[in-house]
Amino acid sequence: MMKSKKTALLTAGLTMLLSAAVIVGGTFAIFGTSKTREVTITTGSVDISAEFGDVTLYSLTPSSTEAQPTGSLSFNAGGTASLDSANGSIALTGIVPGDRAEFTLTVTNTGASAARYLIAYDATVTGVAGAEDALNYTVTAADEAVSFGSWSAEPLAAGESVTLNISVELDKSAEQVTDGNGAVQTFITQASVVFTIYAGQANASDADLNGALGFTPAP
């Protein structure tokens, strides 16, 4: 009986030691740490303003075969030009061959992201055959070469502006025509030239910008 009792006591003691080991093992700590980082996201924006200004008219004179500044908003043969800043339009009336209107178009990046821009025009001309071909359009900028229908090489930073010089001219070669009865026909009865300025994020390709904005380059 004593031996059996001693064995039982030893077994119980061993069990207690093992239990203690388990308890002690459960309180071990591992040195370590963790850190979190947050990614916050906002989107940029692309927006522009476009304003006409500084209209200058040119006409031929009896002493010059090259158009000269008229110094007013009237052409030398009686035509006129008017600028409607509120509606963003310029009206040219009564022009004759050699008359030219030059005006500025200031494009400002009013968005939060850098943007490239493109200028296109759509002319609707009614009159004699070939009248539309007698209207000439050019666009220039002080800092870079600009052409209609091409994306600007240099982007506009947020808040930055570029002033473009646009010219509309009735070519000197335009000829007045008569009908079969000898009556003079009005060369241009009505014409509208709409300039559209497109803008898109500066890091996009020309093809992606054209597709996103619905612009179709001229063939």
VOBA-1610 file (N, C-alpha, C; in pm, whole numbers, padded with zeros to 5 digits, always signed):
BEGIN
Met+00084-00120+00000Met+00000+00000+00000Met+00087+00125+00000Met+00195+00125+00081Met+00280+00243+00087Met+00343+00273-00048Lys+00390+00166-00112Lys+00453+00185-00243Lys+00355+00242-00343Ser+00241+00190-00339Ser+00139+00238-00431Ser+00102+00381-00401Lys+00101+00414-00272Lys+00067+00551-00234Lys+00177+00647-00275Lys+00304+00602-00260Lys+00416+00688-00299Lys+00415+00713-00448Thr+00384+00605-00518Thr+00378+00620-00665Thr+00269+00718-00703Ala+00160+00710-00635Ala+00050+00802-00663Ala+00090+00944-00634Leu+00165+00965-00523Leu+00209+01100-00488Leu+00307+01154-00592Leu+00400+01067-00636Leu+00496+01110-00738Leu+00425+01147-00869Thr+00330+01066-00901Thr+00254+01093-01025Thr+00179+01224-01015Ala+00120+01245-00899Ala+00048+01372-00880Ala+00143+01490-00886Gly+00263+01475-00825Gly+00361+01584-00828Gly+00408+01613-00969Leu+00430+01506-01045Leu+00474+01523-01183Leu+00368+01595-01264Thr+00245+01557-01238Thr+00134+01622-01309Thr+00128+01769-01277Met+00152+01805-01154Met+00152+01945-01113Met+00265+02022-01180Leu+00383+01956-01189Leu+00496+02020-01254Leu+00468+02044-01401Leu+00410+01946-01465Leu+00376+01961-01606Leu+00273+02072-01627Ser+00179+02075-01535Ser+00077+02179-01544Ser+00139+02317-01525Ala+00233+02325-01432Ala+00302+02451-01408Ala+00381+02493-01532Ala+00443+02393-01596Ala+00520+02422-01717Ala+00430+02477-01826Val+00313+02419-01834Val+00218+02467-01936Val+00176+02610-01905Ile+00152+02636-01780Ile+00110+02771-01740Ile+00221+02872-01765Val+00343+02836-01724Val+00456+02926-01746Val+00478+02950-01894Gly+00471+02842-01975Gly+00489+02856-02120Gly+00385+02948-02181Gly+00268+02951-02131Gly+00162+03035-02184Gly+00184+03183-02157Thr+00274+03219-02071Thr+00299+03361-02040Thr+00421+03416-02111Phe+00490+03335-02195Phe+00604+03385-02271Phe+00560+03497-02365Ala+00644+03602-02385Ala+00616+03711-02479Ala+00719+03710-02591Ile+00674+03739-02714Ile+00764+03750-02830Ile+00781+03898-02861Phe+00908+03943-02868Phe+00931+04082-02905Phe+00884+04106-03049Gly+00805+04207-03071Gly+00758+04237-03207Gly+00677+04365-03205Thr+00645+04412-03322Thr+00566+04535-03333Thr+00493+04535-03466Ser+00405+04630-03488Ser+00337+04646-03616Ser+00308+04794-03637Lys+00297+04832-03761Lys+00264+04969-03796Lys+00161+04967-03907Thr+00078+05068-03915Thr-00019+05080-04024Thr+00007+05209-04100Arg-00020+05202-04226Arg-00009+05320-04312Arg-00139+05334-04391Glu-00180+05459-04414Glu-00308+05484-04481Glu-00283+05545-04618Val-00355+05500-04716Val-00353+05561-04849Val-00482+05641-04864Thr-00467+05773-04880Thr-00584+05857-04904Thr-00589+05893-05052Ile-00706+05901-05107Ile-00721+05919-05251Ile-00821+06031-05279Thr-00780+06123-05366Thr-00873+06218-05426Thr-00847+06216-05575Thr-00940+06263-05652Thr-00920+06268-05797Thr-00889+06410-05840Gly-00816+06420-05950Gly-00792+06550-06010Gly-00912+06591-06093Ser-00898+06698-06165Ser-01006+06743-06253Ser-00946+06818-06371Val-01017+06813-06482Val-00977+06885-06602Val-01090+06980-06640Asp-01060+07107-06644Asp-01159+07207-06683Asp-01085+07327-06741Ile-01149+07397-06832Ile-01086+07512-06895Ile-01187+07625-06911Ser-01135+07743-06930Ser-01215+07856-06976Ser-01153+07905-07106Ala-01233+07965-07192Ala-01184+08016-07320Ala-01253+08148-07350Glu-01173+08253-07372Glu-01229+08386-07391Glu-01169+08454-07514Phe-01256+08508-07601Phe-01212+08590-07711Phe-01174+08730-07662Gly-01086+08797-07736Gly-01052+08935-07702Gly-00965+08998-07808Asp-00936+09127-07791Asp-00840+09201-07874Asp-00861+09181-08024Val-00974+09226-08074Val-01004+09213-08217Val-00933+09324-08294Thr-00859+09286-08398Thr-00793+09382-08487Thr-00833+09350-08630Leu-00874+09452-08704Leu-00918+09433-08843Leu-00814+09486-08940Tyr-00806+09418-09054Tyr-00714+09457-09161Tyr-00791+09462-09292Ser-00756+09561-09377Ser-00818+09574-09509Ser-00715+09622-09609Leu-00743+09597-09735Leu-00661+09653-09842Leu-00684+09805-09849Thr-00586+09874-09903Thr-00599+10018-09927Thr-00562+10046-10073Pro-00603+10160-10126Pro-00566+10193-10264Pro-00416+10195-10288Ser-00339+10219-10183Ser-00194+10229-10199Ser-00119+10104-10154Ser-00190+10001-10113Ser-00123+09881-10065Ser-00199+09755-10108Thr-00124+09661-10159Thr-00184+09533-10198Thr-00186+09434-10082Glu-00129+09474-09968Glu-00135+09394-09847Glu-00227+09461-09747Ala-00309+09382-09682Ala-00405+09438-09587Ala-00334+09512-09474Gln-00388+09628-09439Gln-00332+09713-09334Gln-00432+09725-09219Pro-00383+09747-09097Pro-00475+09765-08984Pro-00568+09883-09008Thr-00696+09865-08976Thr-00792+09972-08998Thr-00799+10066-08878Gly-00755+10020-08761Gly-00758+10104-08643Gly-00896+10115-08579Ser-00990+10035-08626Ser-01125+10038-08570Ser-01189+09901-08590Leu-01316+09890-08554Leu-01389+09767-08577Leu-01469+09773-08707Ser-01419+09851-08801Ser-01479+09860-08935Ser-01372+09831-09040Phe-01413+09757-09143Phe-01324+09734-09256Phe-01332+09855-09350Asn-01232+09869-09436Asn-01224+09988-09521Asn-01336+09997-09624Ala-01396+09883-09660Ala-01504+09886-09759Ala-01642+09888-09692Gly-01645+09904-09560Gly-01774+09919-09492Gly-01816+09803-09405Gly-01748+09691-09412Gly-01781+09578-09326Gly-01747+09607-09181Thr-01798+09528-09092Thr-01774+09551-08949Thr-01746+09419-08877Ala-01697+09434-08756Ala-01676+09320-08666Ala-01729+09358-08530Ser-01787+09262-08460Ser-01835+09287-08325Ser-01804+09166-08239Leu-01765+09195-08116Leu-01730+09091-08020Leu-01837+09087-07912Asp-01896+08970-07893Asp-01994+08949-07786Asp-01927+08861-07681Ser-01867+08924-07581Ser-01793+08849-07480Ser-01885+08759-07398Ala-02007+08804-07374Ala-02098+08726-07291Ala-02131+08592-07356Asn-02149+08593-07487Asn-02183+08469-07558Asn-02061+08402-07621Gly-01945+08465-07610Gly-01824+08407-07666Gly-01829+08397-07817Ser-01870+08505-07884Ser-01882+08500-08030Ser-01830+08629-08093Ile-01788+08615-08218Ile-01744+08729-08299Ile-01822+08725-08429Ala-01880+08840-08470Ala-01955+08847-08594Ala-01882+08937-08692Leu-01861+08888-08812Leu-01800+08965-08920Leu-01906+08985-09027Thr-01933+09108-09063Thr-02037+09136-09162Thr-01982+09224-09274Gly-02032+09198-09394Gly-01998+09284-09508Gly-01853+09279-09549Ile-01783+09168-09530Ile-01642+09164-09564Ile-01623+09146-09714Val-01510+09192-09763Val-01474+09179-09905Val-01336+09113-09913Pro-01296+09068-10032Pro-01166+09003-10045Pro-01053+09089-09988Gly-00966+09025-09912Gly-00854+09093-09848Gly-00882+09135-09706Asp-01009+09137-09666Asp-01042+09170-09528Asp-01001+09056-09436Arg-00942+09095-09321Arg-00896+08994-09225Arg-00924+09042-09083Ala-00969+08949-09002Ala-00991+08977-08860Ala-00895+08891-08780Glu-00823+08955-08690Glu-00736+08882-08599Glu-00785+08906-08456Phe-00786+08802-08377Phe-00833+08815-08240Phe-00763+08713-08153Thr-00764+08738-08024Thr-00700+08646-07931Thr-00803+08550-07872Leu-00755+08434-07838Leu-00835+08335-07766Leu-00749+08289-07648Thr-00790+08324-07528Thr-00713+08289-07409Thr-00775+08166-07345Val-00696+08060-07338Val-00739+07934-07278Val-00672+07922-07141Thr-00751+07903-07037Thr-00700+07891-06901Thr-00739+07757-06843Asn-00642+07691-06782Asn-00668+07564-06714Asn-00726+07595-06577Thr-00857+07580-06563Thr-00925+07608-06437Thr-00945+07484-06353Gly-00893+07370-06399Gly-00905+07246-06324Gly-00788+07228-06227Ala-00784+07110-06165Ala-00680+07082-06066Ala-00564+07003-06125Ser-00577+06957-06249Ser-00475+06871-06309Ser-00417+06937-06433Ala-00292+06904-06463Ala-00230+06953-06586Ala-00307+06898-06706Ala-00319+06978-06810Ala-00401+06938-06924Ala-00336+06980-07054Arg-00360+06900-07157Arg-00326+06939-07294Arg-00454+06986-07362Tyr-00439+07066-07466Tyr-00558+07121-07531Tyr-00546+07106-07682Leu-00660+07112-07747Leu-00668+07101-07892Leu-00775+07199-07939Ile-00749+07266-08051Ile-00846+07361-08107Ile-00892+07309-08243Ala-01023+07302-08258Ala-01080+07261-08386Ala-01181+07367-08428Tyr-01211+07372-08557Tyr-01314+07464-08602Tyr-01406+07392-08699Asp-01528+07440-08704Asp-01627+07386-08796Asp-01693+07503-08866Ala-01673+07513-08996Ala-01727+07626-09072Ala-01850+07582-09151Thr-01955+07659-09136Thr-02075+07639-09216Thr-02093+07762-09302Val-02079+07745-09432Val-02080+07859-09523Val-02184+07834-09632Thr-02270+07931-09652Thr-02363+07926-09764Thr-02332+08043-09857Gly-02344+08017-09984Gly-02312+08121-10082Gly-02281+08054-10215Val-02197+08117-10293Val-02163+08061-10424Val-02072+07940-10405Ala-02062+07860-10508Ala-01976+07742-10503Ala-01831+07784-10476Gly-01768+07718-10383Gly-01629+07747-10352Gly-01609+07856-10250Ala-01718+07913-10199Ala-01706+08023-10103Ala-01632+07978-09977Glu-01661+07856-09932Glu-01596+07809-09809Glu-01445+07800-09826Asp-01401+07764-09945Asp-01257+07751-09968Asp-01186+07886-09968Ala-01260+07994-09983Ala-01200+08127-09986Ala-01181+08186-09847Leu-01231+08117-09744Leu-01209+08162-09607Leu-01086+08092-09552Asn-00991+08171-09506Asn-00867+08116-09453Asn-00864+08133-09301Tyr-00811+08031-09231Tyr-00802+08035-09086Tyr-00660+07996-09044Thr-00606+08069-08948Thr-00476+08032-08891Thr-00482+08050-08740Val-00394+07977-08670Val-00382+07992-08525Val-00234+07987-08490Thr-00190+08078-08406Thr-00050+08081-08362Thr-00046+08110-08212Ala+00064+08073-08150Ala+00086+08104-08009Ala+00228+08152-07994Ala+00252+08229-07889Ala+00384+08288-07870Ala+00489+08183-07837Asp+00452+08080-07762Asp+00551+07988-07709Asp+00567+07857-07786Glu+00473+07824-07871Glu+00483+07696-07940Glu+00403+07700-08070Ala+00437+07609-08157Ala+00362+07597-08281Ala+00230+07528-08251Val+00123+07586-08301Val-00010+07531-08278Val-00077+07516-08413Ser-00145+07407-08433Ser-00222+07391-08556Ser-00359+07337-08520Phe-00458+07371-08600Phe-00592+07322-08574Phe-00593+07169-08580Gly-00663+07108-08486Gly-00679+06964-08488Gly-00563+06885-08431Ser-00465+06952-08367Ser-00351+06882-08308Ser-00341+06915-08159Trp-00312+06812-08080Trp-00298+06833-07936Trp-00171+06911-07906Ser-00180+07001-07812Ser-00064+07082-07775Ser+00048+06992-07725Ala+00171+07028-07762Ala+00286+06950-07718Ala+00313+06972-07571Glu+00295+07094-07525Glu+00321+07128-07385Glu+00190+07139-07309Pro+00183+07082-07189Pro+00059+07090-07111Pro+00045+07224-07041Leu-00077+07255-07004Leu-00104+07370-06920Leu-00116+07322-06776Ala-00036+07379-06687Ala-00047+07345-06546Ala-00176+07406-06492Ala-00220+07356-06378Ala-00340+07410-06315Ala-00321+07560-06291Gly-00416+07639-06337Gly-00409+07784-06321Gly-00334+07856-06431Glu-00270+07783-06520Glu-00191+07845-06627Glu-00278+07878-06747Ser-00237+07981-06821Ser-00311+08025-06940Ser-00220+08030-07061Val-00279+08019-07178Val-00208+08041-07302Val-00296+08129-07390Thr-00235+08229-07453Thr-00310+08318-07540Thr-00277+08285-07685Leu-00377+08249-07760Leu-00362+08211-07899Leu-00410+08325-07988Asn-00346+08339-08102Asn-00387+08440-08200Asn-00453+08370-08317Ile-00577+08406-08344Ile-00654+08342-08451Ile-00685+08445-08559Ser-00676+08402-08682Ser-00701+08489-08796Ser-00806+08427-08886Val-00901+08510-08929Val-01001+08469-09028Val-00997+08570-09142Glu-00979+08520-09262Glu-00959+08610-09377Glu-01039+08562-09497Leu-01095+08658-09572Leu-01152+08626-09702Leu-01042+08648-09805Asp-01003+08542-09870Asp-00888+08545-09959Asp-00903+08650-10069Lys-00790+08711-10104Lys-00791+08813-10209Lys-00833+08756-10344Ser-00821+08625-10360Ser-00855+08564-10489Ser-01004+08537-10504Ala-01083+08562-10401Ala-01227+08538-10409Ala-01288+08625-10519Glu-01367+08563-10607Glu-01423+08635-10721Glu-01575+08644-10711Gln-01625+08762-10735Gln-01770+08782-10740Gln-01824+08720-10868Val-01939+08654-10859Val-01996+08587-10976Val-02137+08641-11002Thr-02183+08619-11123Thr-02319+08660-11161Thr-02396+08538-11208Asp-02528+08548-11203Asp-02610+08437-11251Asp-02628+08450-11402Gly-02712+08365-11457Gly-02731+08365-11602Gly-02792+08492-11656Asn-02854+08569-11570Asn-02915+08695-11613Asn-02825+08815-11588Gly-02704+08788-11540Gly-02610+08896-11515Gly-02624+08960-11379Ala-02713+08905-11295Ala-02731+08961-11162Ala-02618+08913-11070Val-02565+09005-10993Val-02457+08972-10902Val-02509+08882-10790Gln-02434+08775-10763Gln-02469+08686-10654Gln-02385+08719-10530Thr-02449+08712-10416Thr-02375+08735-10292Thr-02277+08621-10271Phe-02150+08657-10256Phe-02046+08554-10246Phe-02070+08464-10125Ile-02089+08524-10008Ile-02124+08450-09887Ile-02251+08511-09831Thr-02358+08432-09826Thr-02483+08482-09771Thr-02487+08464-09620Gln-02425+08361-09572Gln-02421+08337-09428Gln-02305+08244-09397Ala-02233+08276-09294Ala-02122+08189-09254Ala-02111+08187-09103Ser-02081+08071-09049Ser-02059+08057-08905Ser-01936+07971-08886Val-01843+08020-08808Val-01723+07944-08776Val-01723+07920-08626Val-01733+07795-08588Val-01738+07759-08446Val-01603+07699-08407Phe-01537+07762-08313Phe-01410+07711-08262Phe-01439+07630-08135Thr-01390+07508-08131Thr-01410+07422-08014Thr-01275+07392-07952Ile-01264+07413-07822Ile-01140+07385-07751Ile-01161+07262-07665Tyr-01084+07159-07693Tyr-01088+07035-07614Tyr-00972+07037-07515Ala-00992+06974-07401Ala-00884+06961-07302Ala-00894+06825-07237Gly-00778+06766-07211Gly-00773+06635-07146Gly-00648+06623-07062Gln-00646+06525-06975Gln-00533+06508-06883Gln-00402+06499-06960Ala-00300+06562-06903Ala-00175+06584-06976Ala-00100+06456-07008Asn-00122+06349-06931Asn-00042+06228-06951Asn-00112+06124-07038Ala-00218+06163-07106Ala-00288+06070-07195Ala-00235+06083-07337Ser-00244+05975-07413Ser-00199+05977-07552Ser-00301+06050-07638Asp-00257+06092-07757Asp-00348+06159-07849Asp-00467+06069-07881Ala-00441+05942-07905Ala-00548+05850-07942Ala-00650+05836-07829Asp-00601+05825-07706Asp-00692+05812-07592Asp-00773+05939-07572Leu-00710+06055-07589Leu-00782+06181-07575Leu-00888+06195-07682Asn-00852+06161-07805Asn-00951+06170-07915Asn-01071+06080-07887Gly-01042+05957-07842Gly-01151+05863-07816Gly-01238+05908-07699Ala-01176+05957-07593Ala-01252+05995-07475Ala-01338+06119-07500Leu-01287+06211-07581Leu-01358+06338-07603Leu-01439+06341-07732Gly-01433+06231-07806Gly-01515+06224-07928Gly-01466+06309-08042Phe-01335+06336-08044Phe-01279+06416-08153Phe-01225+06323-08260Thr-01261+06351-08386Thr-01214+06272-08498Thr-01115+06354-08580Pro-00987+06317-08581Pro-00889+06394-08659Pro-00922+06394-08806Ala-00886+06501-08875Ala-00907+06510-09018Ala-00818+06409-09088Pro-00868+06345-09194Pro-00785+06246-09265Pro-00666+06311-09335
//
